[in-house]
Amino acid sequence: MTLTALLAPPLPWLFAMAAGGGGEEVRMASGGAPAQAGDETVPTAWRGTEAGAGGRPSPVAPDGPGPPPRRAGGDSVPTVGRAWPVGVRPQVLRGWEPPATVYGAGHRGVDLAAAPGTPVRAVADGRVSFAGRVAGKGVVSVELAGTGEPPLRTTYEPVRASVTEGTEVAAGEVIGTVEATGSHCTAPCAHWGLLRGDTYLDPLSLLPPWLLDRGPSRLLPVLGVPLPD
């Protein structure tokens, strides 16, 4: 080995190995400019180096670990809801309790007070992706229109479906009725869930503030208006 070889600067992949893993994967465009990761530009400080094992680039993090990986579909939920699944402003018997892990304890949806036979409505425009029975109870799932890829999906149970798979539904349209059996609630209820892919989200986040806060309609007296003859 020559003296020149010994004094040559370390190869870029040695820096990548020293930096180790962690952080999100970064793609590099030609010329070393930051490439696009999803819909965000990767900061220059997180530029990758040579391709690692399997031809995939390794991140270089000179100032510490990289930013946390972005979850598929993001965490934001568009407020496309235009109706409650049951009633006008039903009582929430149990709210959404996200589990700490994929298989951890929690409550993956909300329970809404609803007597058996109560009409169940689609909260937003979409397409019925499932209508049938799962573990003995009726379930209806609706993919919501215009909510990205993969689309948001609402689930309702226990519900006796009045729609079939593939049916296009509008917000507020009846998709079934609450069944008398199959609920996990101590009182009659309908369970309402929301997912993007396999990730559970809070279904109440679909509803705009005016719908969340609106109480039942009340008739008020009209004063100062003459009665018709």
SERO-4910 file (N, C-alpha, C, O; in steps of 0.05 Angstrom, whole numbers):
BEGIN
 pado doro    nc1    nc2    nc3   cac1   cac2   cac3    cc1    cc2    cc3    oc1    oc2    oc3
  Met    A     17    -24      0      0      0      0     18     25      0     38     26     14
  Thr    A     11     44    -16     27     68    -19     21     88      4      0     86     17
  Leu    A     39    107      8     35    128     28     11    145     21     -4    154     39
  Thr    A      6    150     -5    -17    165    -14    -44    152     -6    -62    166      3
  Ala    A    -45    126     -8    -69    111     -1    -74    113     29    -97    116     37
  Leu    A    -53    112     45    -56    114     74    -66    141     83    -81    143    102
  Leu    A    -58    162     68    -66    189     76    -92    198     63   -101    221     68
  Ala    A   -104    182     46   -129    189     32   -151    193     52   -152    179     72
  Pro    A   -169    212     48   -192    217     66   -210    192     67   -212    178     47
  Pro    A   -223    188     90   -242    165     92   -264    167     71   -272    188     64
  Leu    A   -272    144     62   -294    143     43   -320    151     57   -323    148     81
  Pro    A   -339    163     41   -365    172     53   -380    150     68   -393    155     88
  Trp    A   -378    125     58   -394    104     71   -383     98     99   -398     87    115
  Leu    A   -358    105    105   -348    101    132   -362    120    151   -368    113    174
  Phe    A   -368    145    142   -382    163    159   -411    153    164   -422    156    186
  Ala    A   -423    142    143   -450    131    146   -450    109    167   -469    108    183
  Met    A   -430     91    166   -429     69    185   -425     80    213   -437     69    232
  Ala    A   -408    101    216   -403    111    242   -428    125    254   -433    124    278
  Ala    A   -443    138    236   -467    152    245   -488    133    255   -504    140    272
  Gly    A   -488    108    244   -508     89    253   -535     94    241   -538    112    224
  Gly    A   -555     79    250   -582     82    240   -597    104    254   -584    122    264
  Gly    A   -623    102    254   -639    122    267   -648    144    249   -633    151    230
  Gly    A   -671    154    254   -681    176    237   -694    165    211   -693    141    206
  Glu    A   -705    183    196   -719    174    172   -699    172    149   -678    185    148
  Glu    A   -706    155    130   -689    150    107   -690    174     89   -711    187     85
  Val    A   -667    181     78   -664    205     61   -655    197     33   -636    182     31
  Arg    A   -668    207     12   -660    201    -15   -645    226    -25   -652    248    -19
  Met    A   -625    221    -41   -609    243    -52   -614    245    -82   -614    225    -96
  Ala    A   -618    270    -91   -620    275   -120   -592    278   -131   -572    279   -116
  Ser    A   -590    278   -157   -564    280   -170   -551    307   -163   -565    327   -161
  Gly    A   -525    307   -158   -511    331   -152   -511    338   -122   -501    359   -114
  Gly    A   -523    320   -105   -522    324    -76   -544    343    -66   -544    349    -43
  Ala    A   -562    351    -83   -584    369    -74   -604    352    -58   -607    328    -64
  Pro    A   -618    364    -39   -638    349    -23   -661    340    -41   -672    355    -56
  Ala    A   -668    314    -38   -691    304    -54   -717    308    -38   -716    318    -15
  Gln    A   -739    301    -50   -764    305    -37   -771    279    -22   -769    257    -33
  Ala    A   -780    281      3   -789    259     19   -819    264     25   -825    281     42
  Gly    A   -836    250     12   -864    255     14   -870    283      2   -864    288    -21
  Asp    A   -882    301     18   -887    328      8   -870    348     22   -876    372     22
  Glu    A   -848    340     35   -830    358     48   -802    356     37   -794    334     28
  Thr    A   -788    378     36   -760    377     27   -742    369     50   -744    380     72
  Val    A   -725    350     45   -706    341     66   -686    362     71   -673    371     52
  Pro    A   -681    371     96   -661    391    102   -634    383     93   -627    359     93
  Thr    A   -617    403     85   -590    397     76   -574    382     97   -557    366     91
  Ala    A   -579    388    123   -564    376    145   -568    346    145   -552    331    157
  Trp    A   -589    336    132   -595    307    134   -589    294    107   -602    273    101
  Arg    A   -571    304     92   -565    292     66   -552    265     71   -536    261     90
  Gly    A   -559    246     54   -549    219     56   -522    217     42   -512    236     30
  Thr    A   -510    193     43   -485    188     30   -488    165     11   -509    163     -3
  Glu    A   -468    148     10   -469    126     -9   -490    107     -2   -499    105     21
  Ala    A   -500     91    -21   -520     71    -16   -510     50      3   -487     41      0
  Gly    A   -527     42     21   -520     21     40   -528     -6     30   -529    -10      6
  Ala    A   -533    -24     49   -540    -51     42   -565    -52     25   -585    -38     32
  Gly    A   -566    -67      4   -589    -69    -12   -593    -45    -30   -615    -42    -42
  Gly    A   -573    -28    -32   -575     -5    -50   -591     18    -38   -598     37    -53
  Arg    A   -598     17    -12   -614     37      0   -595     57     14   -576     49     27
  Pro    A   -600     83     12   -583    103     23   -584    103     53   -605     97     65
  Ser    A   -561    110     66   -560    112     95   -559    141    103   -545    157     91
  Pro    A   -574    149    125   -574    176    133   -548    184    148   -536    166    161
  Val    A   -540    208    146   -518    218    161   -528    239    180   -541    258    171
  Ala    A   -524    237    206   -534    255    226   -512    266    242   -507    256    264
  Pro    A   -498    287    233   -475    297    247   -482    310    274   -465    311    291
  Asp    A   -506    320    277   -514    334    301   -533    318    319   -546    329    336
  Gly    A   -534    292    315   -552    276    331   -571    260    314   -569    260    290
  Pro    A   -590    246    326   -609    230    311   -627    246    293   -632    270    298
  Gly    A   -636    234    272   -653    248    252   -681    252    262   -688    243    284
  Pro    A   -697    266    246   -725    271    254   -740    245    255   -733    226    241
  Pro    A   -761    244    271   -777    219    273   -789    212    246   -797    231    232
  Pro    A   -793    186    240   -805    179    214   -834    188    214   -848    188    234
  Arg    A   -843    196    190   -870    205    186   -888    181    183   -882    162    169
  Arg    A   -911    181    197   -930    159    195   -944    162    169   -950    183    159
  Ala    A   -950    138    157   -964    138    131   -991    152    133  -1007    147    151
  Gly    A   -995    171    115  -1021    185    114  -1021    209    133  -1040    225    131
  Gly    A  -1001    212    150  -1000    234    169  -1021    231    191  -1036    211    192
  Asp    A  -1021    250    210  -1039    248    232  -1063    266    230  -1082    264    245
  Ser    A  -1063    284    210  -1085    303    208  -1109    290    196  -1108    273    179
  Val    A  -1132    298    206  -1158    288    197  -1175    311    187  -1181    329    202
  Pro    A  -1183    311    161  -1199    332    151  -1227    331    164  -1238    310    168
  Thr    A  -1238    354    170  -1265    355    182  -1286    354    161  -1300    373    155
  Val    A  -1289    330    149  -1308    325    128  -1335    316    138  -1354    313    122
  Gly    A  -1337    310    164  -1363    301    175  -1385    321    173  -1380    345    178
  Arg    A  -1409    313    166  -1431    331    164  -1456    320    179  -1477    331    177
  Ala    A  -1452    298    194  -1474    287    210  -1462    269    231  -1441    257    227
  Trp    A  -1476    266    253  -1469    246    273  -1479    219    263  -1498    218    249
  Pro    A  -1465    198    272  -1475    171    263  -1503    164    273  -1518    151    260
  Val    A  -1509    174    298  -1535    169    310  -1545    194    323  -1529    209    335
  Gly    A  -1571    199    320  -1583    222    334  -1572    249    324  -1560    251    303
  Val    A  -1578    270    339  -1569    297    333  -1544    305    348  -1525    315    335
  Arg    A  -1543    299    373  -1519    304    389  -1519    282    411  -1526    288    434
  Pro    A  -1512    257    404  -1514    235    422  -1494    237    445  -1473    251    443
  Gln    A  -1500    224    467  -1482    223    490  -1459    205    483  -1462    182    473
  Val    A  -1434    214    489  -1411    197    485  -1406    181    511  -1398    193    531
  Leu    A  -1411    156    510  -1409    139    533  -1379    133    540  -1372    131    563
  Arg    A  -1363    130    519  -1334    126    523  -1320    137    499  -1327    132    476
  Gly    A  -1299    153    504  -1285    166    483  -1262    149    472  -1258    127    480
  Trp    A  -1247    161    453  -1225    148    440  -1201    148    459  -1194    169    470
  Glu    A  -1189    125    463  -1166    121    481  -1144    107    465  -1144     82    465
  Pro    A  -1126    122    452  -1106    108    435  -1088     90    451  -1078     99    472
  Pro    A  -1083     66    441  -1065     48    456  -1036     57    453  -1029     70    433
  Ala    A  -1020     50    473   -991     58    472   -977     42    451   -957     52    440
  Thr    A   -986     17    445   -973      1    425   -995    -10    406  -1019     -7    412
  Val    A   -987    -23    385  -1006    -33    365  -1026    -52    378  -1050    -51    372
  Tyr    A  -1016    -70    395  -1033    -90    408  -1040    -83    437  -1050   -100    452
  Gly    A  -1034    -58    446  -1038    -50    473  -1068    -45    479  -1085    -44    461
  Ala    A  -1073    -42    505  -1100    -36    514  -1108     -8    506  -1091     10    505
  Gly    A  -1133     -4    501  -1143     23    494  -1172     20    484  -1184     -1    486
  His    A  -1182     42    472  -1209     42    461  -1207     54    433  -1203     79    431
  Arg    A  -1208     38    413  -1203     47    385  -1228     57    372  -1237     47    351
  Gly    A  -1239     78    383  -1264     90    373  -1279    104    395  -1268    108    417
  Val    A  -1304    110    390  -1321    122    410  -1347    107    411  -1357     97    391
  Asp    A  -1359    106    435  -1385     93    439  -1406    114    443  -1404    132    460
  Leu    A  -1427    113    426  -1448    133    427  -1474    120    436  -1481     99    427
  Ala    A  -1487    133    455  -1512    122    466  -1533    120    443  -1538    140    429
  Ala    A  -1544     97    440  -1564     92    418  -1579     67    425  -1568     46    429
  Ala    A  -1606     70    424  -1623     47    430  -1624     29    406  -1620     38    383
  Pro    A  -1629      3    410  -1633    -15    387  -1654     -5    368  -1675      5    376
  Gly    A  -1648     -7    342  -1667      3    321  -1661     32    313  -1674     41    294
  Thr    A  -1643     46    327  -1637     73    319  -1623     74    292  -1605     58    287
  Pro    A  -1632     91    274  -1619     93    248  -1590    102    251  -1583    119    267
  Val    A  -1572     89    235  -1544     96    234  -1539    109    207  -1547     99    186
  Arg    A  -1525    132    208  -1521    148    184  -1491    151    177  -1474    150    195
  Ala    A  -1485    153    152  -1458    159    143  -1451    187    152  -1466    206    148
  Val    A  -1427    191    164  -1420    218    174  -1410    236    151  -1410    260    154
  Ala    A  -1402    224    129  -1391    239    106  -1396    224     80  -1403    200     81
  Asp    A  -1393    237     58  -1395    224     32  -1374    202     29  -1352    205     39
  Gly    A  -1382    180     16  -1362    159     12  -1375    135     -2  -1396    136    -14
  Arg    A  -1360    112      1  -1368     88    -12  -1367     65      9  -1347     63     23
  Val    A  -1388     48     10  -1388     26     29  -1367      6     20  -1369     -6     -1
  Ser    A  -1347      1     37  -1326    -18     31  -1331    -45     44  -1319    -65     36
  Phe    A  -1349    -46     64  -1357    -72     76  -1384    -69     89  -1390    -49    102
  Ala    A  -1400    -89     86  -1426    -91    100  -1432   -120    105  -1438   -135     86
  Gly    A  -1429   -129    129  -1433   -157    135  -1429   -163    165  -1432   -145    182
  Arg    A  -1422   -187    171  -1419   -195    199  -1390   -203    205  -1378   -217    189
  Val    A  -1381   -194    228  -1354   -201    237  -1357   -211    266  -1367   -197    283
  Ala    A  -1348   -236    271  -1351   -248    297  -1379   -246    308  -1384   -242    332
  Gly    A  -1399   -250    290  -1426   -251    298  -1441   -225    301  -1465   -225    307
  Lys    A  -1427   -202    296  -1441   -177    298  -1439   -162    271  -1420   -165    256
  Gly    A  -1460   -146    266  -1461   -131    241  -1442   -107    241  -1440    -92    261
  Val    A  -1428   -104    219  -1408    -83    216  -1412    -70    188  -1416    -84    168
  Val    A  -1411    -43    188  -1411    -28    162  -1386    -10    162  -1381      4    181
  Ser    A  -1371    -11    140  -1348      7    136  -1352     24    112  -1362     15     91
  Val    A  -1345     50    114  -1348     69     92  -1322     83     87  -1311     96    106
  Glu    A  -1311     81     63  -1288     96     55  -1296    125     48  -1315    128     32
  Leu    A  -1283    145     60  -1292    172     56  -1279    185     32  -1255    183     28
  Ala    A  -1295    198     16  -1285    210     -9  -1267    234     -4  -1272    249     15
  Gly    A  -1246    237    -20  -1229    260    -19  -1213    262      6  -1207    285     15
  Thr    A  -1205    240     18  -1190    241     43  -1161    230     41  -1149    222     61
  Gly    A  -1151    229     16  -1124    220     12  -1121    191      6  -1141    177      2
  Glu    A  -1096    182      7  -1089    154      0  -1070    143     21  -1048    154     24
  Pro    A  -1077    122     35  -1103    109     34  -1125    126     46  -1119    143     63
  Pro    A  -1149    122     37  -1171    140     46  -1178    134     75  -1173    112     85
  Leu    A  -1190    153     89  -1201    149    115  -1224    129    113  -1239    129     93
  Arg    A  -1228    113    133  -1249     93    133  -1263     93    160  -1251     90    181
  Thr    A  -1289     97    160  -1305     97    184  -1318     69    187  -1325     56    167
  Thr    A  -1321     61    212  -1334     35    218  -1356     39    238  -1355     57    256
  Tyr    A  -1378     23    235  -1401     26    253  -1409     -3    261  -1411    -20    244
  Glu    A  -1414     -6    287  -1422    -32    297  -1436    -29    325  -1430    -10    338
  Pro    A  -1453    -48    333  -1465    -69    317  -1488    -57    301  -1506    -44    311
  Val    A  -1488    -61    275  -1507    -49    256  -1518    -70    237  -1503    -86    226
  Arg    A  -1544    -69    235  -1557    -85    214  -1558    -69    189  -1572    -49    187
  Ala    A  -1541    -76    169  -1537    -60    146  -1562    -58    128  -1576    -78    124
  Ser    A  -1566    -34    117  -1587    -31     97  -1574    -24     70  -1588    -17     51
  Val    A  -1548    -25     69  -1533    -19     44  -1515    -43     38  -1511    -61     55
  Thr    A  -1504    -44     14  -1487    -66      6  -1459    -54     -2  -1457    -31     -8
  Glu    A  -1440    -72     -3  -1413    -64    -10  -1412    -51    -38  -1425    -61    -57
  Gly    A  -1399    -29    -40  -1397    -14    -65  -1417      8    -69  -1415     24    -88
  Thr    A  -1436     10    -50  -1456     31    -52  -1444     58    -46  -1429     61    -26
  Glu    A  -1450     78    -62  -1442    106    -57  -1463    118    -38  -1487    116    -42
  Val    A  -1453    131    -16  -1471    142      4  -1464    172      8  -1441    180      4
  Ala    A  -1483    187     16  -1480    216     21  -1480    220     51  -1491    203     66
  Ala    A  -1468    242     60  -1468    248     89  -1497    250     99  -1514    263     87
  Gly    A  -1503    236    121  -1529    236    133  -1547    214    123  -1569    211    133
  Glu    A  -1538    199    102  -1555    178     91  -1555    154    110  -1534    146    121
  Val    A  -1578    141    114  -1581    118    132  -1567     94    119  -1572     88     96
  Ile    A  -1550     81    134  -1536     57    125  -1543     32    140  -1534     10    133
  Gly    A  -1560     35    161  -1569     12    176  -1582     21    202  -1588     44    206
  Thr    A  -1586      2    220  -1598      7    246  -1581     -7    268  -1569    -28    262
  Val    A  -1582      4    291  -1567     -8    314  -1580    -34    321  -1604    -36    325
  Glu    A  -1563    -55    324  -1573    -81    332  -1576    -83    362  -1563    -69    377
  Ala    A  -1593   -101    371  -1598   -105    399  -1576   -120    413  -1572   -117    437
  Thr    A  -1560   -135    398  -1538   -151    410  -1512   -146    395  -1512   -135    373
  Gly    A  -1490   -153    408  -1464   -150    396  -1448   -126    406  -1425   -122    398
  Ser    A  -1460   -110    423  -1446    -86    433  -1429    -94    457  -1436   -112    472
  His    A  -1406    -79    460  -1389    -84    483  -1396    -64    506  -1383    -64    527
  Cys    A  -1415    -47    501  -1423    -26    521  -1440    -39    543  -1453    -59    539
  Thr    A  -1440    -26    566  -1458    -34    588  -1486    -24    584  -1505    -34    595
  Ala    A  -1489     -3    567  -1515      8    559  -1517      7    529  -1496      5    515
  Pro    A  -1541      7    518  -1544      6    489  -1527     28    475  -1529     51    483
  Cys    A  -1512     20    455  -1494     39    442  -1488     31    414  -1493      8    406
  Ala    A  -1476     50    400  -1464     44    373  -1434     51    376  -1427     73    385
  His    A  -1417     33    366  -1388     39    367  -1380     50    339  -1387     38    319
  Trp    A  -1366     73    340  -1358     87    316  -1328     89    315  -1316     99    334
  Gly    A  -1316     79    294  -1287     79    291  -1278     93    266  -1293     99    248
  Leu    A  -1252    100    266  -1239    114    243  -1211    104    240  -1196    102    259
  Leu    A  -1204     97    215  -1178     87    208  -1167    100    183  -1183    108    165
  Arg    A  -1141    101    181  -1127    106    156  -1108     84    153  -1088     82    167
  Gly    A  -1113     66    134  -1097     42    132  -1103     25    156  -1126     18    162
  Asp    A  -1082     18    171  -1085      2    196  -1082     19    221  -1082      9    243
  Thr    A  -1081     46    217  -1077     64    240  -1104     75    249  -1119     86    234
  Tyr    A  -1110     71    275  -1135     81    286  -1132    110    294  -1111    119    303
  Leu    A  -1153    126    288  -1154    154    294  -1179    161    310  -1198    144    312
  Asp    A  -1181    185    320  -1204    194    335  -1226    201    316  -1224    221    301
  Pro    A  -1249    187    316  -1270    194    297  -1283    221    302  -1294    233    284
  Leu    A  -1282    230    327  -1294    257    333  -1279    279    318  -1290    300    314
  Ser    A  -1254    274    310  -1239    294    296  -1249    299    268  -1242    318    254
  Leu    A  -1267    281    258  -1280    285    232  -1301    308    233  -1307    320    212
  Leu    A  -1312    314    257  -1334    332    259  -1324    361    263  -1306    365    280
  Pro    A  -1335    380    248  -1328    408    252  -1339    418    279  -1357    406    290
  Pro    A  -1327    440    289  -1336    451    315  -1366    456    317  -1379    451    337
  Trp    A  -1378    467    295  -1406    474    296  -1423    449    300  -1446    451    311
  Leu    A  -1414    426    291  -1429    401    295  -1423    388    322  -1441    376    334
  Leu    A  -1398    390    331  -1391    379    357  -1405    394    379  -1414    381    399
  Asp    A  -1407    420    377  -1418    436    399  -1448    441    398  -1460    452    416
  Arg    A  -1460    434    375  -1488    440    372  -1506    422    389  -1503    398    389
  Gly    A  -1523    435    404  -1543    420    420  -1568    416    405  -1570    424    381
  Pro    A  -1588    404    417  -1614    400    403  -1627    427    397  -1624    446    412
  Ser    A  -1642    427    376  -1656    452    368  -1678    458    387  -1692    440    398
  Arg    A  -1682    485    392  -1703    494    410  -1720    515    397  -1709    532    382
  Leu    A  -1746    515    401  -1764    536    391  -1764    559    410  -1770    556    434
  Leu    A  -1759    583    400  -1758    607    416  -1782    625    409  -1791    625    386
  Pro    A  -1793    640    429  -1815    657    422  -1807    680    404  -1784    690    407
  Val    A  -1824    689    387  -1820    711    369  -1834    735    380  -1859    735    382
  Leu    A  -1820    756    387  -1832    780    399  -1831    803    380  -1813    806    364
  Gly    A  -1851    820    381  -1852    845    365  -1861    841    336  -1859    860    320
  Val    A  -1871    817    329  -1880    812    302  -1910    810    303  -1921    793    317
  Pro    A  -1924    826    289  -1954    825    289  -1965    799    279  -1954    788    260
  Leu    A  -1986    789    291  -1998    765    282  -2013    770    255  -2023    791    251
  Pro    A  -2013    750    238  -2028    753    212  -2057    756    217  -2068    745    236
  Asp    A  -2071    770    200  -2100    774    203  -2114    748    196  -2139    747    197
***
